[in-house]
Structure formats: structure tokens, C-alpha cells
Amino acid sequence: MHDHLWRDNWIEFKARLMAQWEHLTHHELDAATDKREHVLKHIELREGVDRAEAERRLREVEKTR
């Protein structure tokens, strides 16, 4: 879907993820580079939301330009 964000613009996209979720660390995101599932899991755990909500929130960030 938004694979280009994960591959081509990782540094910019990582900054957007960190702005949205302050609890995500550089280390966690660097370990998750190009791995959307990893990021989803961190959002679930850090934000205390279920998978569907984490997916919805991540899609919102992916849509933002």
C-alpha cells in the first residue's frame, strides 16, 4: 500500500512516526526499518491499543504528506 514510504523516505517517515507516537524510540524504529509489522506491534504495546486500532492509526500517518 504505502511501501514507498517505508523504503524510499524512511528518515522522513520515521520522524512523522515519532511525532505521532512519542513513546516510540529511535532504536525501536531503526530496528523496524522497512518492517511495518514491527512498527504495528510497537504501537500496540506502547499505546495499549488493539491491532485494528494500531492499523487505523498507522494508516492515518501513512496518508499524511
C-alpha positions as a printed Julia matrix, in Angstrom:
65×3 Matrix{Float64}:
  0.0    0.0    0.0
  2.41   2.67   1.16
  5.56   0.61   0.77
  7.39   3.53  -0.84
  7.21   5.4    2.49
  8.95   2.54   4.2
 11.66   2.15   1.56
 12.28   5.46  -0.12
 11.63   8.04   2.58
 12.44   6.21   5.79
 14.13   9.1    7.61
 11.27  11.49   6.91
  8.66   8.85   7.64
 10.4    7.87  10.88
 10.22  11.5   12.03
  6.47  11.5   11.31
  6.03   8.28  13.29
  7.94   9.71  16.24
  5.91  12.92  16.14
  2.71  10.88  16.27
  3.88   8.41  18.93
  6.31   9.99  21.38
  6.85   6.63  23.08
  8.48   5.09  20.01
 12.24   5.35  20.24
 14.85   5.83  17.55
 16.21   2.39  18.44
 12.83   0.68  18.04
 12.15   2.37  14.73
 15.64   1.77  13.35
 15.22  -1.91  14.18
 11.88  -1.82  12.35
 13.1   -0.12   9.17
 11.05  -1.47   6.26
  9.12  -3.7    8.66
  5.61  -2.37   9.03
  4.59  -5.28  11.25
  7.28  -4.34  13.76
  6.0   -0.79  13.96
  2.43  -2.0   14.39
  3.49  -4.21  17.28
  5.28  -1.31  18.99
  2.22   0.91  18.58
  0.01  -1.79  20.08
  2.29  -2.29  23.06
  3.23   1.32  23.73
 -0.21   2.79  23.2
 -2.17  -0.08  24.73
 -4.44  -0.46  21.71
 -5.58  -3.5   19.78
 -4.29  -4.45  16.35
 -7.18  -2.86  14.45
 -6.7    0.48  16.2
 -2.93   0.39  15.67
 -3.53  -0.33  11.99
 -6.02   2.54  11.7
 -3.64   4.97  13.35
 -0.69   3.9   11.25
 -2.72   4.27   8.04
 -3.54   7.84   9.06
  0.15   8.65   9.37
  0.88   6.94   6.05
 -1.76   9.11   4.35
 -0.34  12.34   5.76
  2.06  14.1    3.45
